[in-house]
Amino acid sequence: MRRLVLCLIAFCSFLAAGPRGVEILWDRYGVAHVYAKDAEGLFFGYGYAQMQSHANLILKLYGESRGRASEYWGDKNLDNDRWVLTNDVPERGLEWYRRQTPEFRRYLDAFAAGMNEYAARHPEAIDPQRRVVLPITGADPLIHVHRIVHFTYISSRSRVVIAATGKNPALDPLGSNAWAIAPAHTAAGHTMMLMNPHLPWMDWYTYYEAHLVAPGLNLYGASQIGFPVLRFVFTDYLGFTQTVNNIDGSDLYRLTLRDGGYVFDGQVRNFETSSKTIKIRQPDGSMKEEQLTIRRSVHGPVVWDKDGMTLALRTAGLDRPFLLEQYWKMQTAHTLAEYQAQLRRLEVPTFNITYGDRDGHVMYMFNGTLPHRKAGDLAYWAGVVPGDTSETLWTSVHTYDELPKVVDPPTGWVQNTNDPPWSATYPLVLDPTKFPAYTAGRNYSFRSMRSIRMLTENPKMSFDDLTRLKLSTRLELADRILGDLIAAARQSDSIEAKAAAAVLQTWDRQAENDSRGALLFQIFADKFLANSQRNFAVLQDYREPLTTPRGLADPAAAVRMLEQAAIETRNLYGSLDAPWGDFMRIHRGATDLPGNGAPGALGAFRVLQYAPASSATRSAVFGDTFVALVEFTSPPHARVLLSYGNSSQPGSPHAEDQLPLLSRKQMRSAWRERKDVEANLESRDEF
C-alpha cells in the first residue's frame, strides 16, 4: 500500500514537471543560478541543479530516509533502517506531506520533478546501484529532512548508545560561527553578517551553494544536499544563519518491566506493539526479510533493550510538520516583523538562528522545541531519566516568548559559536538564572571566547576587517596560558621543556600554513585540556569570557606535559618547529595542499580539524564548509567559499576546485547580478 501511495505521489510530481521558463546558469565554480518565472519554477530548477551536482549521494540519502537502504544495498544498512522505522520517520513524513498547504506541496512536487527530470535526461550520470531509488516523490525531501533534523540532530542513535553503555562512539562534532553586526558598529554604516557552518566533509552533512531568482525573489545561500530550501541565506532585505545549539529536545526514559508491560505511576501498562518488514538484499540479488517488532510506551518507542536496560525515546516537535514552509517564509520575508512572525511558529525544532537586515536590525534566538519540564537541570535531562512516573513525562514545549533571544542590543552585535545563549552579546544581556536550569549550560568554548574578543576589539568593523577576522587562526587558548607556561619551562631543569619554550616564544600563536610551533602546542594542549578544570589557575566564569579561564594551576605539572609533548613532537614530526601546513593537509582526491586553521577547542575561529592518521600527515575532514560574508549595501554584496567544492559527482571539475582558495585563505565574490553570472558562465540549461 505504501508503495502505491509513493507511486501516486511520483505521478503527481511528474505532472508538476511542467514548469517552463526555468533557466539554470552554471558559473565556473559549479554554482547554479536558477532563474524562473515563479517560485514553483525555482523549486524545479533547484531540484534539477542538486541532482546534477550530487545525484548519487542524494539518492543514497533518500533511500536511507525511506528506511529501505537494506532492500536497496544490503545488510550493512540494517542499523539505519531499524532506527528510521522504529521512529516512524517514513510514515510520519508521508503524513506531513499530506498536511502541507496546497501551495507548498506543489513546491515539494516541483523540487522532486526537477530531480526526476535530471535523472531522465542523464541516466548515464547516475550510479546503477542508486537508480533503484528513482523516481523521487514530493514526500522524499520532507521525509529526509525529518530524519536529519529530528532523528539525527535532536535524537540520534549515537546518543542512545552513549546513554545505555557509557561508551562514546566518537561522535562527529557539530559546530558553526555566526555574526550579525548593526550599522552603528560597521565602518560603512551597513549591517554585516558572517555565515559559517562547520560540519564533517561527507555524507548528509554536505552543503550545496545556490542562487535562486524569480519575480520579487533573489535568494543566495546554501543548505545540506537533499533539502529543498536554503538554511543559510541572504536576500536584498535580510539574512539568517544557524549554528547547532544542542537544545535538549528529546529524552531517554528507563522503563521498569513487569508482567510483559512496564510500570507507570504504580500501575502496569501494556506496550503498544506493531510490526514492520525490512527487506534485505543478499549478495546474489535475492531478498531476505526481517520482522521488526516495535514497542511503544507512553513516552515513545523502545529504542534500546539490552543487558537489562530498556529505554524509550521521547522527541519534541513531531506534531509540527511545517518546518520547510517556515524556512521558506523566513527567507522570503522583507522585515524583521515578518521574519519574527515565522520564528514564532517554532516549526523548526532546533538550531541557534542569527539574523541581520538592511534596516539595521540584528537578532539572535536560542530556537527550538524545548520541552517544558517540572524540574531538573541540563545534566539530569541529558542522561537517562526514570520512566516509571508521570513526574518526568513532559507534554508541552516552551513558547517563543519563553526562549532566550537578543534583539538589537546596545552592543550592536550578536554572535553564536555553539556556545550557550548567554554569550549572544557582551557585556551579557541574558541572565541564565531567569530561565529553567535545563535550558542550556554555562561553559563557553575557547572558539566562543575568541569570537567575542574579536567583536569587542573591533567596534567599527569594515568589510575587509570582517574577512580578515573570519579567517583568523589565532589560538585563544595560547593567549590564556602561554606566557605562564614559557616562564615555568625556562625555570625548570628540563632540557626538552626549555627547547619547547624557545619554539613557543617565537611562534606566532596561529595555525597558518607556515606557523612554526603550532604542532607542538596542539600536542601539549591535548594533554592540558584533558583535565582543564584542574589545570587552569582561574576557572571559567560565564560572566567573564574574555578573562576566564586562564593561567596554570600547577606550573610544574604543565612543564611535565610540555616536556612529554616535546618528545612526541620531535618523534612524530622530526623537529619541534615543523610548519603546521607540512603535516596538516588539505588532501581530497588529487588535491594535496598545506592546511591552515585548527580545532575550535584550541580557540581557533577558522576551524579545520584533521583526521587521525597512521603517519604524521593528517587530512582535513571537518570545519569550514559554506562561508558567506555579507554586507547589506544596495544591493548586498558578499564573499563566499564552499571549501570542498559544489559537486560530489564522479568526474566533476567542481569536486575540489575551491580547495586551493581554502589553502590560500581566499574567498570568491558571490555573483548575484545576472551580468556577473554571465561574465563567469560555464554552461546553461533551459526548461
ChimeraX attribute file (.defattr): number of C-alpha atoms within 10 A of each C-alpha:
attribute: neighborCount
match mode: 1-to-1
recipient: residues
	/A:1	6
	/A:2	10
	/A:3	8
	/A:4	9
	/A:5	12
	/A:6	18
	/A:7	15
	/A:8	13
	/A:9	23
	/A:10	23
	/A:11	18
	/A:12	18
	/A:13	28
	/A:14	21
	/A:15	13
	/A:16	22
	/A:17	22
	/A:18	14
	/A:19	20
	/A:20	15
	/A:21	13
	/A:22	21
	/A:23	20
	/A:24	23
	/A:25	23
	/A:26	21
	/A:27	19
	/A:28	16
	/A:29	21
	/A:30	24
	/A:31	27
	/A:32	29
	/A:33	28
	/A:34	27
	/A:35	25
	/A:36	24
	/A:37	15
	/A:38	17
	/A:39	21
	/A:40	25
	/A:41	29
	/A:42	29
	/A:43	28
	/A:44	31
	/A:45	33
	/A:46	28
	/A:47	28
	/A:48	26
	/A:49	27
	/A:50	26
	/A:51	27
	/A:52	22
	/A:53	24
	/A:54	22
	/A:55	25
	/A:56	20
	/A:57	23
	/A:58	23
	/A:59	25
	/A:60	20
	/A:61	22
	/A:62	25
	/A:63	24
	/A:64	24
	/A:65	26
	/A:66	23
	/A:67	27
	/A:68	24
	/A:69	26
	/A:70	25
	/A:71	24
	/A:72	23
	/A:73	21
	/A:74	18
	/A:75	18
	/A:76	11
	/A:77	17
	/A:78	21
	/A:79	13
	/A:80	18
	/A:81	25
	/A:82	20
	/A:83	17
	/A:84	21
	/A:85	21
	/A:86	22
	/A:87	23
	/A:88	17
	/A:89	25
	/A:90	24
	/A:91	16
	/A:92	17
	/A:93	24
	/A:94	21
	/A:95	14
	/A:96	20
	/A:97	24
	/A:98	15
	/A:99	13
	/A:100	16
	/A:101	12
	/A:102	10
	/A:103	11
	/A:104	18
	/A:105	20
	/A:106	19
	/A:107	24
	/A:108	29
	/A:109	31
	/A:110	33
	/A:111	35
	/A:112	34
	/A:113	31
	/A:114	31
	/A:115	31
	/A:116	24
	/A:117	21
	/A:118	20
	/A:119	21
	/A:120	12
	/A:121	9
	/A:122	12
	/A:123	12
	/A:124	9
	/A:125	16
	/A:126	20
	/A:127	15
	/A:128	10
	/A:129	12
	/A:130	19
	/A:131	16
	/A:132	14
	/A:133	19
	/A:134	15
	/A:135	23
	/A:136	26
	/A:137	27
	/A:138	28
	/A:139	24
	/A:140	30
	/A:141	28
	/A:142	28
	/A:143	22
	/A:144	23
	/A:145	23
	/A:146	22
	/A:147	28
	/A:148	20
	/A:149	17
	/A:150	22
	/A:151	18
	/A:152	14
	/A:153	18
	/A:154	26
	/A:155	22
	/A:156	16
	/A:157	15
	/A:158	16
	/A:159	21
	/A:160	20
	/A:161	15
	/A:162	15
	/A:163	16
	/A:164	20
	/A:165	12
	/A:166	10
	/A:167	11
	/A:168	11
	/A:169	10
	/A:170	8
	/A:171	9
	/A:172	10
	/A:173	12
	/A:174	18
	/A:175	24
	/A:176	27
	/A:177	28
	/A:178	26
	/A:179	31
	/A:180	29
	/A:181	31
	/A:182	27
	/A:183	24
	/A:184	18
	/A:185	20
	/A:186	22
	/A:187	15
	/A:188	15
	/A:189	17
	/A:190	24
	/A:191	28
	/A:192	33
	/A:193	32
	/A:194	28
	/A:195	28
	/A:196	29
	/A:197	25
	/A:198	24
	/A:199	24
	/A:200	20
	/A:201	17
	/A:202	13
	/A:203	14
	/A:204	18
	/A:205	17
	/A:206	23
	/A:207	28
	/A:208	25
	/A:209	26
	/A:210	22
	/A:211	24
	/A:212	24
	/A:213	22
	/A:214	17
	/A:215	10
	/A:216	10
	/A:217	18
	/A:218	20
	/A:219	25
	/A:220	24
	/A:221	26
	/A:222	24
	/A:223	20
	/A:224	20
	/A:225	26
	/A:226	28
	/A:227	23
	/A:228	23
	/A:229	25
	/A:230	24
	/A:231	21
	/A:232	27
	/A:233	27
	/A:234	31
	/A:235	25
	/A:236	20
	/A:237	22
	/A:238	28
	/A:239	31
	/A:240	27
	/A:241	30
	/A:242	28
	/A:243	25
	/A:244	24
	/A:245	25
	/A:246	20
	/A:247	23
	/A:248	21
	/A:249	24
	/A:250	21
	/A:251	27
	/A:252	28
	/A:253	25
	/A:254	20
	/A:255	23
	/A:256	17
	/A:257	17
	/A:258	12
	/A:259	9
	/A:260	9
	/A:261	17
	/A:262	20
	/A:263	18
	/A:264	18
	/A:265	11
	/A:266	9
	/A:267	12
	/A:268	16
	/A:269	17
	/A:270	17
	/A:271	17
	/A:272	13
	/A:273	11
	/A:274	11
	/A:275	12
	/A:276	13
	/A:277	11
	/A:278	21
	/A:279	22
	/A:280	23
	/A:281	18
	/A:282	15
	/A:283	10
	/A:284	6
	/A:285	12
	/A:286	10
	/A:287	15
	/A:288	14
	/A:289	12
	/A:290	11
	/A:291	10
	/A:292	15
	/A:293	13
	/A:294	19
	/A:295	18
	/A:296	18
	/A:297	23
	/A:298	17
	/A:299	21
	/A:300	20
	/A:301	21
	/A:302	23
	/A:303	22
	/A:304	19
	/A:305	13
	/A:306	10
	/A:307	8
	/A:308	8
	/A:309	13
	/A:310	19
	/A:311	27
	/A:312	23
	/A:313	22
	/A:314	23
	/A:315	21
	/A:316	23
	/A:317	23
	/A:318	16
	/A:319	9
	/A:320	14
	/A:321	21
	/A:322	20
	/A:323	20
	/A:324	23
	/A:325	20
	/A:326	21
	/A:327	19
	/A:328	17
	/A:329	16
	/A:330	23
	/A:331	26
	/A:332	22
	/A:333	19
	/A:334	18
	/A:335	16
	/A:336	21
	/A:337	10
	/A:338	14
	/A:339	21
	/A:340	14
	/A:341	14
	/A:342	20
	/A:343	20
	/A:344	14
	/A:345	14
	/A:346	22
	/A:347	22
	/A:348	23
	/A:349	20
	/A:350	26
	/A:351	22
	/A:352	27
	/A:353	24
	/A:354	31
	/A:355	29
	/A:356	33
	/A:357	28
	/A:358	25
	/A:359	16
	/A:360	20
	/A:361	21
	/A:362	30
	/A:363	26
	/A:364	29
	/A:365	22
	/A:366	28
	/A:367	26
	/A:368	28
	/A:369	28
	/A:370	26
	/A:371	23
	/A:372	17
	/A:373	19
	/A:374	10
	/A:375	13
	/A:376	12
	/A:377	14
	/A:378	16
	/A:379	12
	/A:380	12
	/A:381	19
	/A:382	16
	/A:383	16
	/A:384	18
	/A:385	17
	/A:386	17
	/A:387	24
	/A:388	20
	/A:389	14
	/A:390	13
	/A:391	12
	/A:392	18
	/A:393	20
	/A:394	15
	/A:395	12
	/A:396	13
	/A:397	17
	/A:398	14
	/A:399	15
	/A:400	19
	/A:401	8
	/A:402	12
	/A:403	17
	/A:404	22
	/A:405	21
	/A:406	20
	/A:407	18
	/A:408	17
	/A:409	19
	/A:410	12
	/A:411	18
	/A:412	23
	/A:413	32
	/A:414	29
	/A:415	31
	/A:416	32
	/A:417	32
	/A:418	22
	/A:419	27
	/A:420	24
	/A:421	29
	/A:422	25
	/A:423	26
	/A:424	30
	/A:425	23
	/A:426	23
	/A:427	16
	/A:428	16
	/A:429	15
	/A:430	17
	/A:431	12
	/A:432	17
	/A:433	7
	/A:434	9
	/A:435	13
	/A:436	17
	/A:437	16
	/A:438	20
	/A:439	22
	/A:440	22
	/A:441	16
	/A:442	15
	/A:443	16
	/A:444	21
	/A:445	20
	/A:446	27
	/A:447	28
	/A:448	27
	/A:449	24
	/A:450	25
	/A:451	25
	/A:452	24
	/A:453	16
	/A:454	16
	/A:455	23
	/A:456	16
	/A:457	9
	/A:458	15
	/A:459	16
	/A:460	17
	/A:461	22
	/A:462	18
	/A:463	19
	/A:464	10
	/A:465	14
	/A:466	22
	/A:467	19
	/A:468	13
	/A:469	18
	/A:470	24
	/A:471	20
	/A:472	21
	/A:473	25
	/A:474	23
	/A:475	27
	/A:476	25
	/A:477	24
	/A:478	22
	/A:479	14
	/A:480	20
	/A:481	17
	/A:482	19
	/A:483	15
	/A:484	15
	/A:485	22
	/A:486	21
	/A:487	15
	/A:488	20
	/A:489	25
	/A:490	17
	/A:491	12
	/A:492	15
	/A:493	10
	/A:494	15
	/A:495	12
	/A:496	21
	/A:497	27
	/A:498	22
	/A:499	16
	/A:500	26
	/A:501	26
	/A:502	17
	/A:503	19
	/A:504	23
	/A:505	15
	/A:506	12
	/A:507	16
	/A:508	17
	/A:509	21
	/A:510	23
	/A:511	30
	/A:512	24
	/A:513	22
	/A:514	18
	/A:515	20
	/A:516	24
	/A:517	27
	/A:518	28
	/A:519	25
	/A:520	26
	/A:521	26
	/A:522	18
	/A:523	17
	/A:524	22
	/A:525	20
	/A:526	15
	/A:527	16
	/A:528	19
	/A:529	15
	/A:530	10
	/A:531	10
	/A:532	17
	/A:533	14
	/A:534	14
	/A:535	20
	/A:536	22
	/A:537	17
	/A:538	15
	/A:539	16
	/A:540	20
	/A:541	14
	/A:542	18
	/A:543	16
	/A:544	14
	/A:545	22
	/A:546	21
	/A:547	14
	/A:548	19
	/A:549	24
	/A:550	20
	/A:551	19
	/A:552	23
	/A:553	16
	/A:554	13
	/A:555	20
	/A:556	15
	/A:557	14
	/A:558	24
	/A:559	27
	/A:560	17
	/A:561	18
	/A:562	29
	/A:563	22
	/A:564	16
	/A:565	25
	/A:566	25
	/A:567	17
	/A:568	17
	/A:569	24
	/A:570	15
	/A:571	12
	/A:572	15
	/A:573	19
	/A:574	12
	/A:575	17
	/A:576	26
	/A:577	22
	/A:578	19
	/A:579	20
	/A:580	25
	/A:581	24
	/A:582	17
	/A:583	21
	/A:584	26
	/A:585	25
	/A:586	25
	/A:587	19
	/A:588	15
	/A:589	8
	/A:590	7
	/A:591	12
	/A:592	14
	/A:593	21
	/A:594	21
	/A:595	30
	/A:596	28
	/A:597	30
	/A:598	27
	/A:599	21
	/A:600	25
	/A:601	18
	/A:602	23
	/A:603	25
	/A:604	26
	/A:605	30
	/A:606	26
	/A:607	32
	/A:608	28
	/A:609	25
	/A:610	22
	/A:611	14
	/A:612	12
	/A:613	9
	/A:614	7
	/A:615	9
	/A:616	14
	/A:617	17
	/A:618	20
	/A:619	21
	/A:620	23
	/A:621	20
	/A:622	22
	/A:623	26
	/A:624	27
	/A:625	24
	/A:626	26
	/A:627	26
	/A:628	29
	/A:629	23
	/A:630	27
	/A:631	28
	/A:632	25
	/A:633	16
	/A:634	10
	/A:635	12
	/A:636	19
	/A:637	21
	/A:638	23
	/A:639	18
	/A:640	22
	/A:641	26
	/A:642	27
	/A:643	24
	/A:644	26
	/A:645	25
	/A:646	28
	/A:647	27
	/A:648	21
	/A:649	19
	/A:650	14
	/A:651	9
	/A:652	16
	/A:653	15
	/A:654	20
	/A:655	22
	/A:656	21
	/A:657	20
	/A:658	19
	/A:659	24
	/A:660	18
	/A:661	15
	/A:662	23
	/A:663	20
	/A:664	14
	/A:665	20
	/A:666	16
	/A:667	20
	/A:668	15
	/A:669	13
	/A:670	21
	/A:671	21
	/A:672	20
	/A:673	11
	/A:674	13
	/A:675	10
	/A:676	13
	/A:677	19
	/A:678	15
	/A:679	11
	/A:680	15
	/A:681	17
	/A:682	14
	/A:683	13
	/A:684	13
	/A:685	14
	/A:686	12
	/A:687	16
